[in-house]
Structure formats: structure tokens, C-alpha cells
């Protein structure tokens, strides 16, 4: 059983940008109110003719190109999403069809904001077990479809987009590029973040989520590093779920990753749920802010009050 690695990443965001000033004309809010409470300046919003699988396919195509691979090189497609409207065909199958990937295993993973790190672990396990050679792991969300745009406590948070990673086996004898996952949940508090109803709408108990994320998660994130045989000081990058700067900054500080670049893409992208980690990671890679091969903590948390994290080597 060989380890796996991330060979390349890619991301995609819709062209339309919705600023805080735009929201002032929609709900009772202000730029200062939004920045002070969540640290968001703007977010990208998909149009009615841009479904989740289209966002996912754009990001996946960029990751494939960056890896120098063809669609036929992929035999597993995993899409982390909680906002796909249709149940079947699933989003992964539609992405495979858009890209022309022949006969892959195609599965959706719904763990909301922790979906990408769950899907990445699943791909790593599949490659290690010999069930897949190369996988496309995608986080894609169209949060605008499940948002009440008259509710200022939630509509100021959300954005749309997608991020993707190509996962492949490490060469024999090579060091694994994806560390052991640490995952879990608090099922009795799952009601704190919800997308439910008809039509489905996003809602959350903000203070409960804030307290959980800033007090319970830092020691769990440190245990993720321990499983990878590292200390937080060894990290070159930290990519947390881009929920809210008021959560990201204290969590990163309590983690103690004093030498790491901390992703703050939420300021320009909003909360994109399962898309937020691969989207932020891809931007850091594109800008060259983290050296290739350097250790990066990926840590997703949120919906279901689930969490999952692993240390990866930057592609």
C-alpha cells in the first residue's frame, strides 16, 4: 500500500461579484457591520444557468490541466457538495460527463463545510487500497440557491465557487503527500447548522458554532498535526474552512502555527462551504505563497458539527 499525494489543484468562481455595498441595497446592513462581524468584503454569485456541476467541472478541468493529465487518466470522481438540487444523476456523474471521463466511480459526499477534507481522505484511502489510480476530488457549492436573501444574518456570509485536486499514488518508496485523517462529529448539535425545508434554506446558530469552533477545535487541529508526525510550528500553511474571519483567526492563533501562511480567502469569496478549502488552497498555490512540498494543514468544520483534517504536501 503506497501513500497518495495531491498532484495539482484548480479553482473556479462565477464572474458576478456581490459586494457589501450591493447588499446594503438588499437588506438592513452596512459594509462596516459585515466586515466587523465576519470579515467579508465581497463574494461571487453564480447565475441561474450555472449549476453546481458546471462550477465543479471548471475547477476540475483546471486541476487536470495543471497536473498534465487527460480525462481518461481519472478513475474516481468525488464531489463534496450540499447544494446540488438534483438527487440523480449525482453531481460527480455530471462532472464526469462534462469532462469526458470514461467509466469512473462517481460519488457525492455531503458533509457540508467539512465535505472536501472528508472526500480527500476517502480518495487517499481508495488509492492506498488499490481501488483507484487517480482521483478528482472536488468541493463545489452554489450557496446562493439555498440562501434567504432577506435574512441579513446569513445572506452576508455566503458565496459560490469550486475547488479541485488531483490525487494520485506516490511513487514506490516516496513519502506520502496526504497525511492520516482525523475526523468526527457532534451529532447531538447537528441542528446548529442547517440546510433544510422546502425550498431548502441555510440557517445556523451563530454563537453556538463560534464557541464550538474556537474552543473545541484547536486541540483537534493540533492532533491532526501529531498524526502527521509534525508540530504546528512545522507547518508552512494553514487552510481552515473559510467560515468567518472571527473564527479563522482565533483558531489559527490557538493552533500555534506561527510560521504558517494562514488562508483568509473568506474576505473575497465569502463562505463557500465544501468549496472553501480547495478554493483557498488553489489560490495560495497559484500565487506561490507556499513552496511545493511544504506541509499544509487542511481542516474542515461546520455543518452536522462535523470536522475532518489532514496535513498535505503542497503540490
C-alpha positions in Angstrom: 0.0 0.0 0.0 1.6 3.2 -1.2 0.6 6.6 0.1 -1.1 9.2 -2.1 -0.4 12.9 -2.9 -2.0 15.9 -4.4 -0.6 16.3 -7.9 -2.3 19.6 -8.7 -5.2 21.9 -7.8 -7.5 24.3 -9.5 -10.4 26.6 -8.7 -13.3 28.5 -10.3 -15.6 31.3 -9.3 -18.5 32.8 -11.2 -17.9 36.2 -12.8 -20.6 38.1 -10.8 -19.2 39.8 -7.7 -21.6 40.9 -5.0 -20.0 43.5 -2.7 -21.1 44.6 0.8 -22.3 47.8 -0.8 -24.6 45.8 -3.1 -26.1 44.0 0.0 -26.8 47.4 1.6 -29.5 47.9 -1.0 -31.0 44.4 -0.4 -31.1 44.1 3.4 -30.7 46.3 6.5 -26.9 46.1 6.9 -23.7 48.1 6.2 -20.2 47.4 5.0 -18.9 48.2 8.5 -21.4 45.8 10.1 -20.4 42.9 7.8 -16.6 43.5 8.0 -16.7 43.8 11.8 -18.7 40.6 12.4 -17.4 38.3 9.6 -14.5 39.9 7.8 -16.1 39.6 4.4 -15.8 42.3 1.7 -17.3 40.5 -1.3 -18.4 37.2 -2.7 -19.0 35.6 -6.1 -22.6 34.6 -7.1 -23.5 32.1 -9.8 -26.2 32.8 -12.3 -29.4 30.8 -12.7 -27.8 29.0 -15.7 -24.7 27.9 -13.7 -25.5 24.7 -11.8 -23.2 23.2 -9.2 -21.8 20.6 -11.6 -20.7 23.3 -14.0 -18.8 25.1 -11.3 -17.2 21.8 -10.3 -16.2 20.9 -13.8 -14.5 24.2 -14.5 -12.3 23.8 -11.3 -11.6 20.1 -12.1 -10.6 20.9 -15.7 -8.0 23.4 -14.4 -6.7 20.9 -11.9 -6.4 18.3 -14.7 -4.5 20.7 -16.9 -2.2 21.7 -14.1 -1.4 18.0 -13.5 -0.7 17.4 -17.2 -3.4 14.7 -17.3 -6.3 13.7 -19.6 -9.8 12.8 -18.5 -9.1 9.1 -19.3 -6.4 9.2 -16.6 -9.1 9.5 -13.9 -10.9 6.5 -12.5 -12.6 8.1 -9.4 -14.6 11.3 -9.1 -15.6 12.6 -5.7 -17.7 15.8 -5.3 -18.2 17.3 -1.9 -21.4 19.4 -2.1 -24.5 20.1 -0.1 -26.3 22.3 -2.6 -26.9 20.1 -5.6 -30.6 20.4 -6.4 -31.0 17.0 -8.1 -30.5 13.7 -6.4 -29.8 11.6 -9.5 -27.7 11.8 -11.6 -25.4 12.9 -8.9 -23.0 15.8 -9.3 -20.0 13.6 -9.7 -21.5 11.7 -12.6 -22.5 15.0 -14.3 -19.0 16.3 -13.8 -17.5 13.2 -15.3 -19.9 13.6 -18.3 -18.9 17.2 -18.8 -15.2 16.3 -18.8 -15.5 13.1 -20.8 -14.1 10.8 -18.1 -14.8 7.3 -19.2 -16.4 4.8 -16.7 -15.2 6.3 -13.3 -16.6 5.5 -9.9 -18.6 8.7 -9.2 -19.8 9.7 -5.8 -21.1 12.8 -4.0 -20.0 13.4 -0.4 -22.3 15.6 1.7 -20.6 16.7 4.9 -21.3 20.3 4.2 -18.4 22.5 5.2 -16.1 19.6 6.1 -17.0 17.8 2.8 -13.8 18.4 0.9 -11.5 17.1 3.7 -13.8 14.0 4.1 -13.7 13.4 0.3 -9.9 13.9 0.2 -9.4 11.3 2.9 -11.8 8.9 1.0 -9.7 9.3 -2.2 -6.5 8.8 -0.2 -7.9 5.6 1.3 -9.1 4.4 -2.2 -5.7 4.9 -3.7 -3.9 3.3 -0.8 -6.1 0.2 -1.1 -5.6 -0.1 -4.8 -9.2 0.7 -5.6 -8.3 3.8 -7.7 -5.2 5.0 -9.6 -6.1 8.7 -9.8 -9.0 10.6 -8.4 -10.5 14.0 -8.9 -11.6 15.4 -5.5 -13.9 18.5 -5.9 -15.6 20.8 -3.4 -18.4 22.8 -5.2 -21.3 24.8 -3.8 -23.9 27.1 -5.0 -24.9 28.6 -1.6 -26.9 31.3 -3.3 -29.5 28.7 -4.2 -30.2 27.9 -0.5 -30.0 31.4 0.9 -32.8 33.6 2.2 -31.7 37.0 0.7 -33.9 38.8 3.2 -32.1 37.4 6.2 -29.1 39.6 7.0 -27.6 37.2 9.4 -27.0 34.6 6.7 -27.1 36.3 3.3 -24.0 38.4 4.1 -22.0 35.2 4.6 -22.4 33.1 1.5 -20.6 32.7 -1.9 -20.5 30.3 -4.8 -17.5 28.5 -6.3 -15.5 25.3 -6.6 -12.0 24.0 -6.0 -10.5 20.7 -7.1 -7.5 18.5 -6.5 -6.0 15.6 -8.5 -5.0 12.8 -6.1 -2.6 10.0 -7.3 -0.4 7.3 -5.8 3.1 8.3 -4.6 6.0 6.6 -6.4 7.1 3.4 -4.6 9.3 4.4 -1.7 8.1 8.0 -1.9 6.9 9.8 1.2 3.1 10.1 1.4 1.8 13.5 0.5 -1.5 13.2 2.3 -1.3 12.5 6.0 -3.7 10.5 8.2 -7.1 12.0 8.6 -8.7 12.9 11.9 -12.4 13.1 11.6 -15.6 13.1 13.7 -18.7 15.0 14.6 -21.1 16.2 17.4 -24.4 14.7 16.2 -26.4 16.0 19.1 -25.5 19.5 18.0 -26.2 19.0 14.3 -29.1 21.4 14.4 -26.6 24.3 14.8 -26.0 24.5 11.1 -28.9 23.5 8.7 -29.9 23.4 5.1 -33.4 22.1 5.3 -37.0 22.7 4.3 -38.9 23.2 1.0 -37.4 25.1 -0.6 -34.2 24.3 1.4 -32.7 27.3 3.3 -29.4 27.8 5.1 -29.7 28.7 8.8 -27.3 28.5 11.7 -27.0 29.2 15.4 -24.0 31.6 15.0 -23.0 31.8 18.7 -23.1 28.1 19.2 -20.9 27.5 16.1 -18.5 30.2 17.1 -18.0 28.8 20.7 -17.6 25.3 19.3 -15.1 26.3 16.6 -12.9 28.5 18.8 -12.8 26.3 21.9 -13.2 22.7 20.9 -11.4 22.6 17.5 -7.9 24.0 18.3 -6.8 20.8 20.2 -8.3 18.6 17.5 -6.3 20.5 14.9 -3.2 20.0 16.9 -3.9 16.3 17.0 -4.1 16.3 13.2 -0.5 17.6 13.1 0.5 14.9 15.6 -0.9 12.2 13.4 1.3 13.6 10.6 4.4 13.5 12.8 4.6 17.3 12.9 4.2 20.2 15.2 2.1 23.3 14.4 5.4 25.2 14.1 6.4 22.9 11.2 3.5 24.0 9.1 4.1 26.3 6.1 0.4 26.8 5.5 -2.9 26.6 7.3 -6.2 26.3 5.3 -9.2 26.2 7.6 -12.8 26.2 6.4 -13.4 29.8 5.3 -16.4 30.4 7.5 -15.7 33.7 9.1 -12.5 35.7 10.0 -13.7 35.9 13.6 -13.4 32.1 13.7 -10.4 31.6 11.4 -8.0 34.0 13.2 -8.5 32.8 16.8 -8.5 29.2 15.7 -5.2 29.7 13.9 -3.7 31.6 16.8 -4.7 28.9 19.3 -3.2 26.2 17.0 0.2 27.9 17.3 1.2 27.6 13.6 3.5 30.7 14.0 5.5 30.1 10.8 2.5 29.4 8.5 0.7 31.4 5.9 -3.0 31.4 7.0 -5.6 31.4 4.3 -8.0 34.3 4.5 -9.9 33.9 1.3 -13.2 34.3 3.0 -12.7 38.1 2.8 -13.1 38.0 -1.0 -15.1 34.8 -1.5 -17.4 34.5 1.5 -18.4 31.2 3.0 -18.4 28.7 0.1 -19.0 25.6 2.4 -17.3 22.5 0.9 -15.6 24.6 -1.8 -13.8 26.9 0.6 -10.7 24.8 1.4 -9.8 23.7 -2.1 -10.6 27.2 -3.4 -8.3 28.9 -0.8 -5.6 26.3 -1.3 -5.6 26.7 -5.1 -5.3 30.4 -4.8 -2.3 30.1 -2.4 -0.6 27.7 -4.8 -1.4 29.9 -7.8 0.2 32.9 -6.1 3.2 30.9 -5.0 2.7 31.7 -1.3 3.6 28.2 -0.2 6.6 26.2 -1.6 5.9 22.9 -3.4 6.4 20.0 -1.0 5.8 22.1 2.1 3.4 20.9 4.8 -0.1 22.4 4.9 -2.9 21.8 7.3 -6.3 21.4 5.8 -9.1 21.5 8.4 -12.8 21.5 7.6 -15.6 22.0 10.1 -19.2 23.2 10.3 -22.4 21.5 9.1 -23.5 18.5 11.1 -20.9 19.9 13.5 -18.5 17.6 11.7 -14.8 18.1 11.3 -12.0 16.4 9.3 -8.4 17.4 8.8 -5.1 16.2 7.4 -1.7 17.6 6.7 -0.8 17.5 2.9 2.3 18.4 1.0 1.7 21.4 -1.2 1.6 20.5 -4.9 
